[in-house]
């Protein structure tokens, strides 16, 4: 094999490793970001309950938020399996 072919093969392998490694690094960072900054907060839950015709009490909001956190934890456990 000549030098040009070896250089092209090494470059292609490095590119492939970089793409795969970058994907998993970005995925891990995104998961950590979503864990620290959930997409829905208490104000959004309160607005949704008001739109559905329910009176949003603090107890109901806390129940919804805790149920959502439990569901996220279960989803993370299943994703790790």
HELIX and SHEET records of a PDB file:
HELIX    1   1 UNK A    3  UNK A   36  1                                  34    
HELIX    2   2 UNK A   42  UNK A   51  1                                  10    
HELIX    3   3 UNK A   58  UNK A   80  1                                  23    
END                                                                             
